[in-house]
Amino acid sequence: MLVSTRKSSPRPNLWFERLMAILTTVNLGLVLFDISYVPWRDFYYRNLPKITQVYDPVKGIEPHRDTDKYLQTVNKLQEQVNLTGIKSPQVQALLQELQNQSVEMIDSNPFAAANKSGTLEKIKNQMREHINQESGKQSFIIFWSQPNLEANRWQKEIAFFDKEIRPLMAINYFRGIGENSQLIDNFWLIDLPFIAIFSLELLGHSYYIKRRYAGFSWLDAVLWRWYDVLLLIPFWRWLRVIPVAVRLDQAKLISLHHLRQQIHRGVVASFAEELTEIVVVRVINQVQDSIQRGELINWLFQKDSQRPYIDINNINEVEALAGLLVKTTVYNVLPKIQPELIAILRHNIDTAFNQSPGYRNLENLPGVGHLQKQLKNQLSEQIASQVTTGVYSALVSAVEDPVAAKLSSKLMERFSDALAEELKKKHTVSTIQNLVSDFLEEVKLNYVQRLSQEDLEKVLEQTRQLRSAGSTVSKRSRFTD
């Protein structure tokens, strides 16, 4: 026996497949980042502000002019207080402007366009709690007043605003609308080079497949790698996870064998459950229709020449099975159960003796009872053995004797005809048909339509084990001779 030590050589284009798999993974990462950017922008703004500075223009995001103007006014106020103090007319004018802007902000809600109305509510709640007022507008008016900021309260109040209010106002933004009436989104400029590369690759693969397989059209060649088409569509970009996973598996960077197996099993189980029910129910329906048309009674009771039945071997299978069953019973079964048959007959003979009045009177005679009991046992044994042997010999002779077999056949034929005739006379055929049809309907309701996923999973698991065993044997035979 020789064992092959040759290793399978890697595919020559494996390096290219890995390069493209990595490229598609990078593209998918950018796609997922783009999809998540707007919902997660607050997180990026607070923790990674440089990302928002770079990516805001891609999504058409810019600071909201109302909240940005508000914060600029606060900055001017801080500068003016440092220059002239809190009681100067210039500071009083800026405080009045901030009061007006606060009221306008609450009325116009500049946070609504960015779906951040909750942020405005949070700002008002913070200010209400800080000033201890029920009105948000009144709280802002009091906050931006000289009496509230005097007496060494300026530093404390402006620190509160910078810590609690400014961050909430700073995350508000405005996103413009393009000429297509949609929100501005320039991600296609980032995605375009990737799409161009993927398009060229798909074109090359399709050309190669079209030349390799005669009769393939361009559409057939493209559909051969249908999952790559998902890399080219400019919408539903999240679907690119499918070709990325396939490419990573093909490039042997990850293994999706178990995942594919589970997907296949799930799909097969889903189809198998419905298909099994459809097939079995359809077969039962056909049987029910045949019964309602009377074909079952005709098949059972009509002669061969009258049956609308297709015979493929010129053999009456029912008669052949009946004959085989009779021969098996006579030659194999009866000899094995002969002692039990003799015991049954002996018991019946003893019972008949004991029930006879004359026999019971003889038992009462002195000296005769014991002798009579011995004679009864011997006679019962002899009669039972002779009857059993005689019946068995008669059955063997009937099976082996051509004349007896012919007579038995005529008897069965006459019995079938007589039974069919009597059934028709008594009008019970329809009753039998209805009962059998109802029985089949109960089978459908109680068994066929209750096929469970667990049963199909067991079948699929057994199939998987058989395929696994076959694969192991195939691998062994491949490396041995």
C-alpha positions as CSV (number, residue, x, y, z in Angstrom):
1,M,0.0,0.0,0.0
2,L,1.4,3.4,-1.0
3,V,0.5,6.6,0.7
4,S,0.6,9.8,-1.3
5,T,2.4,12.7,0.4
6,R,1.7,15.2,-2.4
7,K,0.1,18.4,-1.1
8,S,-2.5,20.2,-3.1
9,S,-0.9,23.3,-4.6
10,P,-2.5,26.6,-3.8
11,R,-4.5,28.4,-6.5
12,P,-2.3,30.7,-8.5
13,N,-4.7,33.6,-8.1
14,L,-5.2,33.2,-4.4
15,W,-3.0,36.3,-3.6
16,F,-5.3,38.4,-5.9
17,E,-8.4,37.0,-4.2
18,R,-7.0,37.9,-0.8
19,L,-6.1,41.4,-2.0
20,M,-9.7,41.9,-3.3
21,A,-11.2,40.4,-0.2
22,I,-9.2,42.9,1.9
23,L,-10.3,45.7,-0.4
24,T,-13.9,44.8,-0.1
25,T,-13.6,44.6,3.7
26,V,-12.2,48.1,3.8
27,N,-15.0,49.3,1.6
28,L,-17.6,47.6,3.9
29,G,-16.0,49.2,6.9
30,L,-16.4,52.7,5.3
31,V,-20.0,51.9,4.4
32,L,-20.8,50.9,8.0
33,F,-19.1,53.9,9.3
34,D,-21.0,56.1,6.9
35,I,-24.3,54.5,7.9
36,S,-23.6,54.9,11.6
37,Y,-22.0,58.4,11.4
38,V,-25.2,60.5,11.8
39,P,-26.7,58.5,14.7
40,W,-23.3,58.4,16.4
41,R,-22.2,62.0,15.6
42,D,-22.7,63.2,19.2
43,F,-20.3,60.5,20.4
44,Y,-17.7,61.4,17.8
45,Y,-18.2,65.1,18.5
46,R,-17.5,64.7,22.2
47,N,-14.7,62.1,22.1
48,L,-13.2,62.3,18.6
49,P,-13.8,65.9,17.4
50,K,-11.3,65.7,14.6
51,I,-13.5,63.0,12.9
52,T,-16.4,65.4,12.8
53,Q,-14.3,68.2,11.4
54,V,-13.2,65.9,8.5
55,Y,-16.5,64.0,7.9
56,D,-19.2,66.6,8.5
57,P,-18.7,68.1,5.0
58,V,-19.2,64.6,3.5
59,K,-22.7,64.5,5.0
60,G,-23.4,68.1,4.4
61,I,-23.4,68.9,8.1
62,E,-22.6,72.4,9.3
63,P,-23.2,74.3,12.6
64,H,-26.7,75.5,13.0
65,R,-26.7,79.3,12.6
66,D,-29.1,80.0,15.5
67,T,-27.3,78.0,18.1
68,D,-23.9,78.9,16.7
69,K,-24.9,82.6,16.9
70,Y,-26.1,82.1,20.5
71,L,-22.7,80.7,21.5
72,Q,-20.8,83.4,19.7
73,T,-22.8,86.0,21.6
74,V,-21.9,84.3,24.9
75,N,-18.2,84.4,23.8
76,K,-18.6,88.1,23.2
77,L,-20.1,88.6,26.6
78,Q,-17.2,86.9,28.3
79,E,-14.7,89.1,26.4
80,Q,-16.7,92.2,27.2
81,V,-16.9,91.4,30.9
82,N,-13.2,90.8,31.0
83,L,-12.7,94.3,29.5
84,T,-15.3,96.5,31.1
85,G,-16.8,94.5,34.0
86,I,-20.4,93.2,34.5
87,K,-22.0,96.7,35.0
88,S,-21.0,98.3,31.8
89,P,-23.6,99.3,29.2
90,Q,-22.0,97.1,26.6
91,V,-22.5,94.0,28.8
92,Q,-26.1,95.1,29.5
93,A,-26.7,95.2,25.8
94,L,-25.3,91.7,25.3
95,L,-27.3,90.3,28.2
96,Q,-30.5,91.7,26.6
97,E,-29.5,90.1,23.3
98,L,-29.0,86.8,25.0
99,Q,-32.4,87.0,26.7
100,N,-34.0,87.7,23.3
101,Q,-32.2,84.9,21.7
102,S,-33.1,82.5,24.5
103,V,-36.8,83.2,24.0
104,E,-36.5,82.9,20.3
105,M,-34.6,79.6,20.6
106,I,-37.4,78.1,22.8
107,D,-40.1,79.3,20.4
108,S,-38.5,78.3,17.1
109,N,-36.7,75.1,18.3
110,P,-33.6,75.0,16.1
111,F,-32.9,71.5,17.2
112,A,-36.0,70.0,15.4
113,A,-34.3,69.8,12.0
114,A,-31.6,67.5,13.4
115,N,-34.2,65.4,15.4
116,K,-32.7,66.8,18.6
117,S,-35.8,68.3,20.2
118,G,-35.0,66.2,23.3
119,T,-31.8,68.2,23.6
120,L,-33.7,71.4,23.8
121,E,-35.9,69.9,26.5
122,K,-32.8,68.9,28.4
123,I,-31.4,72.4,28.2
124,K,-34.6,73.9,29.5
125,N,-34.7,71.4,32.4
126,Q,-31.1,72.1,33.3
127,M,-31.8,75.9,33.4
128,R,-35.1,75.4,35.3
129,E,-33.4,73.4,38.0
130,H,-30.5,75.8,38.2
131,I,-32.6,78.9,38.6
132,N,-35.4,77.1,40.4
133,Q,-38.2,78.3,38.1
134,E,-41.0,76.4,36.3
135,S,-40.8,78.5,33.1
136,G,-37.9,77.8,30.8
137,K,-38.1,81.3,29.2
138,Q,-38.2,83.0,32.6
139,S,-35.2,80.9,33.7
140,F,-33.1,82.1,30.8
141,I,-34.2,85.7,31.4
142,I,-33.2,85.6,35.0
143,F,-29.9,83.8,34.2
144,W,-28.8,86.4,31.7
145,S,-29.5,89.4,34.0
146,Q,-27.1,91.7,35.8
147,P,-28.5,91.0,39.3
148,N,-27.9,87.3,38.8
149,L,-24.4,87.8,37.6
150,E,-23.3,90.4,40.1
151,A,-21.9,89.8,43.6
152,N,-19.2,87.5,42.5
153,R,-21.6,85.1,40.8
154,W,-20.2,85.7,37.3
155,Q,-17.6,83.0,37.4
156,K,-19.9,80.4,38.9
157,E,-22.7,81.1,36.4
158,I,-20.6,81.1,33.3
159,A,-18.8,77.9,34.5
160,F,-22.3,76.3,34.8
161,F,-23.2,77.4,31.3
162,D,-19.9,76.2,29.8
163,K,-20.2,72.8,31.5
164,E,-23.9,72.0,31.2
165,I,-25.5,74.1,28.5
166,R,-22.8,74.9,25.9
167,P,-22.0,71.2,25.0
168,L,-25.7,70.5,24.4
169,M,-26.0,73.5,22.1
170,A,-22.7,72.8,20.4
171,I,-23.8,69.4,19.1
172,N,-26.8,70.9,17.2
173,Y,-26.2,71.1,13.5
174,F,-27.9,71.9,10.2
175,R,-27.8,69.4,7.3
176,G,-28.4,70.9,3.9
177,I,-30.7,69.6,1.1
178,G,-29.3,69.0,-2.4
179,E,-30.8,69.7,-5.8
180,N,-32.3,66.2,-5.8
181,S,-34.5,67.2,-2.8
182,Q,-32.5,64.7,-0.6
183,L,-30.2,65.4,2.3
184,I,-26.7,66.1,1.1
185,D,-24.6,63.0,1.1
186,N,-21.2,63.0,-0.7
187,F,-20.2,59.5,0.3
188,W,-20.6,58.4,-3.3
189,L,-17.4,60.3,-4.0
190,I,-15.5,58.1,-1.5
191,D,-17.3,55.0,-2.8
192,L,-16.9,55.6,-6.5
193,P,-13.2,54.5,-6.8
194,F,-14.1,51.2,-5.1
195,I,-17.1,50.7,-7.4
196,A,-14.9,51.3,-10.4
197,I,-12.4,48.6,-9.2
198,F,-15.1,46.1,-8.4
199,S,-16.8,46.8,-11.8
200,L,-13.5,46.1,-13.7
201,E,-13.0,42.9,-11.7
202,L,-16.5,41.7,-12.3
203,L,-16.1,42.4,-16.0
204,G,-12.9,40.4,-16.1
205,H,-14.4,37.5,-14.3
206,S,-17.5,37.5,-16.5
207,Y,-15.3,37.6,-19.7
208,Y,-13.2,34.6,-18.4
209,I,-16.4,32.6,-17.5
210,K,-18.0,33.4,-20.8
211,R,-15.0,32.1,-22.7
212,R,-14.6,29.0,-20.5
213,Y,-18.2,27.9,-20.8
214,A,-19.6,27.7,-24.3
215,G,-23.1,28.9,-24.7
216,F,-22.9,31.3,-21.7
217,S,-24.3,34.8,-22.4
218,W,-22.9,37.9,-20.6
219,L,-25.9,37.8,-18.3
220,D,-25.2,34.2,-17.4
221,A,-21.6,35.0,-16.8
222,V,-22.5,37.9,-14.5
223,L,-25.0,35.9,-12.6
224,W,-22.4,33.2,-12.0
225,R,-21.0,35.7,-9.4
226,W,-24.2,37.4,-8.6
227,Y,-23.1,38.4,-5.1
228,D,-20.5,40.7,-6.6
229,V,-23.3,42.8,-8.1
230,L,-24.1,43.9,-4.6
231,L,-20.8,45.7,-4.5
232,L,-21.9,48.0,-7.3
233,I,-25.3,49.2,-6.3
234,P,-25.3,52.7,-4.7
235,F,-28.2,51.9,-2.3
236,W,-28.7,49.3,0.4
237,R,-24.9,49.3,0.8
238,W,-25.2,47.2,3.9
239,L,-25.9,44.3,1.7
240,R,-22.2,44.3,0.8
241,V,-21.6,42.2,3.9
242,I,-22.7,39.2,1.7
243,P,-20.0,39.4,-1.0
244,V,-17.4,40.4,1.6
245,A,-18.2,37.3,3.6
246,V,-18.1,35.1,0.5
247,R,-14.8,36.6,-0.7
248,L,-13.1,36.2,2.7
249,D,-14.2,32.6,2.7
250,Q,-13.0,32.0,-0.8
251,A,-9.7,33.6,0.0
252,K,-9.3,31.3,3.0
253,L,-9.0,34.3,5.3
254,I,-12.0,33.1,7.3
255,S,-14.0,29.8,7.3
256,L,-17.7,29.9,6.8
257,H,-18.2,26.2,6.4
258,H,-20.3,25.7,9.5
259,L,-22.4,28.8,8.7
260,R,-23.0,27.6,5.2
261,Q,-24.0,24.2,6.5
262,Q,-26.5,25.7,8.9
263,I,-27.9,27.9,6.3
264,H,-28.3,25.0,3.9
265,R,-29.9,22.9,6.6
266,G,-32.3,25.7,7.4
267,V,-33.3,26.2,3.8
268,V,-33.6,22.5,3.2
269,A,-35.6,22.0,6.4
270,S,-38.0,24.8,5.4
271,F,-38.6,23.4,1.9
272,A,-38.6,19.7,3.1
273,E,-41.4,20.3,5.6
274,E,-43.7,22.0,3.1
275,L,-42.7,19.6,0.2
276,T,-43.3,16.5,2.4
277,E,-46.7,17.7,3.4
278,I,-47.6,18.6,-0.2
279,V,-46.5,15.2,-1.6
280,V,-48.0,13.0,1.0
281,V,-51.3,15.0,1.1
282,R,-51.5,14.8,-2.7
283,V,-51.0,11.1,-2.7
284,I,-53.7,10.6,0.0
285,N,-56.0,12.9,-2.0
286,Q,-55.5,10.7,-5.1
287,V,-56.2,7.6,-3.1
288,Q,-59.4,9.2,-1.7
289,D,-60.5,10.1,-5.2
290,S,-59.8,6.6,-6.5
291,I,-61.9,5.2,-3.6
292,Q,-64.8,7.6,-4.2
293,R,-64.8,6.5,-7.9
294,G,-65.0,2.9,-6.9
295,E,-61.6,1.9,-8.3
296,L,-60.6,0.2,-5.0
297,I,-63.7,-2.1,-5.0
298,N,-63.2,-2.8,-8.7
299,W,-59.5,-3.7,-8.2
300,L,-60.3,-6.0,-5.3
301,F,-63.4,-7.8,-6.7
302,Q,-63.4,-7.6,-10.6
303,K,-61.6,-10.2,-12.7
304,D,-58.2,-9.5,-14.3
305,S,-59.7,-8.9,-17.8
306,Q,-62.0,-6.2,-16.4
307,R,-59.5,-4.2,-14.4
308,P,-58.4,-0.8,-15.7
309,Y,-54.9,-1.7,-14.4
310,I,-51.5,-1.6,-16.0
311,D,-49.6,-4.9,-15.5
312,I,-45.8,-4.8,-16.0
313,N,-44.8,-8.5,-15.4
314,N,-47.9,-10.6,-16.2
315,I,-48.1,-11.7,-12.6
316,N,-50.9,-11.3,-10.2
317,E,-49.0,-9.9,-7.3
318,V,-51.8,-10.4,-4.8
319,E,-52.2,-14.1,-5.6
320,A,-48.4,-14.6,-5.7
321,L,-48.0,-13.0,-2.2
322,A,-50.9,-15.1,-0.9
323,G,-49.3,-18.2,-2.2
324,L,-45.9,-17.3,-0.8
325,L,-47.6,-16.6,2.6
326,V,-49.4,-19.9,2.6
327,K,-46.2,-21.9,1.7
328,T,-44.2,-20.1,4.4
329,T,-46.9,-20.8,6.9
330,V,-47.2,-24.5,6.0
331,Y,-43.6,-25.4,5.6
332,N,-41.9,-23.1,8.2
333,V,-44.3,-21.8,10.7
334,L,-46.6,-24.7,11.5
335,P,-43.8,-27.2,12.3
336,K,-42.5,-24.8,14.9
337,I,-45.8,-24.2,16.7
338,Q,-47.0,-27.9,16.5
339,P,-46.4,-28.6,20.2
340,E,-48.5,-25.6,21.1
341,L,-51.3,-26.7,18.8
342,I,-51.3,-30.2,20.3
343,A,-51.5,-28.6,23.8
344,I,-54.5,-26.5,22.8
345,L,-56.3,-29.5,21.3
346,R,-55.5,-31.7,24.3
347,H,-56.9,-29.1,26.6
348,N,-60.1,-28.9,24.6
349,I,-60.5,-32.7,24.5
350,D,-59.9,-32.9,28.3
351,T,-62.5,-30.2,28.8
352,A,-65.0,-32.1,26.6
353,F,-64.4,-35.3,28.7
354,N,-64.9,-33.4,31.9
355,Q,-68.1,-31.9,30.8
356,S,-69.6,-35.3,29.8
357,P,-72.1,-36.7,32.4
358,G,-71.2,-40.3,31.7
359,Y,-67.5,-39.6,32.2
360,R,-68.2,-37.9,35.5
361,N,-70.3,-40.9,36.7
362,L,-67.5,-43.4,35.9
363,E,-65.1,-41.3,37.9
364,N,-67.2,-41.9,41.0
365,L,-66.9,-45.7,40.8
366,P,-64.4,-47.2,43.2
367,G,-61.1,-48.3,41.5
368,V,-62.1,-47.0,38.2
369,G,-61.4,-43.3,38.6
370,H,-57.6,-43.5,38.5
371,L,-57.5,-45.9,35.6
372,Q,-60.0,-43.8,33.7
373,K,-57.9,-40.7,34.2
374,Q,-54.8,-42.4,32.7
375,L,-56.8,-43.6,29.8
376,K,-58.2,-40.1,29.3
377,N,-54.7,-38.6,29.2
378,Q,-53.5,-41.1,26.7
379,L,-56.5,-40.8,24.6
380,S,-56.3,-37.0,24.6
381,E,-52.7,-37.0,23.7
382,Q,-53.3,-39.5,20.9
383,I,-56.3,-37.7,19.5
384,A,-54.6,-34.3,19.6
385,S,-51.4,-35.6,17.9
386,Q,-53.4,-37.4,15.2
387,V,-55.6,-34.4,14.5
388,T,-52.7,-32.0,14.3
389,T,-50.7,-34.4,12.1
390,G,-53.7,-35.1,9.9
391,V,-54.5,-31.4,9.5
392,Y,-50.8,-30.6,8.7
393,S,-50.6,-33.4,6.2
394,A,-53.8,-32.2,4.6
395,L,-52.4,-28.7,4.3
396,V,-49.2,-30.0,2.8
397,S,-51.1,-32.2,0.3
398,A,-53.3,-29.3,-0.6
399,V,-50.3,-27.1,-1.3
400,E,-48.4,-29.8,-3.3
401,D,-51.3,-31.4,-5.0
402,P,-52.1,-29.5,-8.3
403,V,-55.7,-30.6,-8.2
404,A,-56.1,-29.3,-4.7
405,A,-54.4,-26.1,-5.6
406,K,-56.7,-25.6,-8.5
407,L,-59.8,-26.3,-6.4
408,S,-58.5,-23.9,-3.7
409,S,-58.0,-21.3,-6.5
410,K,-61.6,-21.8,-7.7
411,L,-62.8,-21.6,-4.1
412,M,-61.0,-18.2,-3.5
413,E,-62.3,-16.9,-6.9
414,R,-65.8,-18.0,-6.0
415,F,-65.5,-16.5,-2.5
416,S,-64.4,-13.2,-4.0
417,D,-67.2,-13.1,-6.5
418,A,-69.8,-14.1,-3.8
419,L,-68.4,-11.5,-1.4
420,A,-68.5,-8.8,-4.0
421,E,-72.0,-9.7,-5.0
422,E,-73.3,-9.8,-1.5
423,L,-71.6,-6.4,-0.7
424,K,-73.3,-4.9,-3.7
425,K,-76.6,-6.3,-2.8
426,K,-76.4,-4.9,0.7
427,H,-75.3,-1.5,-0.6
428,T,-72.3,-1.4,1.7
429,V,-69.8,-0.4,-0.9
430,S,-70.4,3.3,-0.4
431,T,-70.2,2.8,3.4
432,I,-66.8,1.1,3.0
433,Q,-65.6,3.8,0.7
434,N,-66.6,6.6,3.0
435,L,-65.0,4.9,6.0
436,V,-61.7,4.4,4.2
437,S,-61.8,8.0,2.9
438,D,-62.5,9.4,6.4
439,F,-59.7,7.3,7.7
440,L,-57.3,8.8,5.2
441,E,-58.5,12.3,6.1
442,E,-57.8,11.6,9.7
443,V,-54.3,10.5,8.7
444,K,-53.7,13.8,7.0
445,L,-55.0,15.8,10.0
446,N,-53.3,13.8,12.7
447,Y,-50.0,12.9,11.1
448,V,-49.1,14.5,7.8
449,Q,-49.9,18.1,8.9
450,R,-48.1,17.6,12.2
451,L,-44.7,17.0,10.7
452,S,-42.4,18.9,13.0
453,Q,-39.2,20.7,12.4
454,E,-37.5,18.4,15.0
455,D,-38.3,15.4,12.9
456,L,-36.8,17.0,9.8
457,E,-33.8,18.1,11.8
458,K,-33.2,14.5,12.8
459,V,-33.4,13.4,9.2
460,L,-31.0,16.1,8.1
461,E,-28.6,15.2,10.9
462,Q,-28.6,11.6,9.8
463,T,-28.0,12.7,6.2
464,R,-25.1,14.9,7.3
465,Q,-23.5,12.0,9.2
466,L,-23.9,9.7,6.1
467,R,-22.2,12.3,3.9
468,S,-19.5,12.9,6.4
469,A,-18.8,9.1,6.6
470,G,-18.8,8.9,2.8
471,S,-16.4,11.9,2.6
472,T,-14.0,10.2,5.0
473,V,-14.0,7.0,3.1
474,S,-13.4,8.9,-0.2
475,K,-10.4,10.7,1.3
476,R,-8.9,7.5,2.5
477,S,-9.3,5.8,-0.8
478,R,-7.8,8.8,-2.6
479,F,-4.5,8.5,-0.7
480,T,-4.3,4.7,-0.9
481,D,-4.0,2.1,-3.7
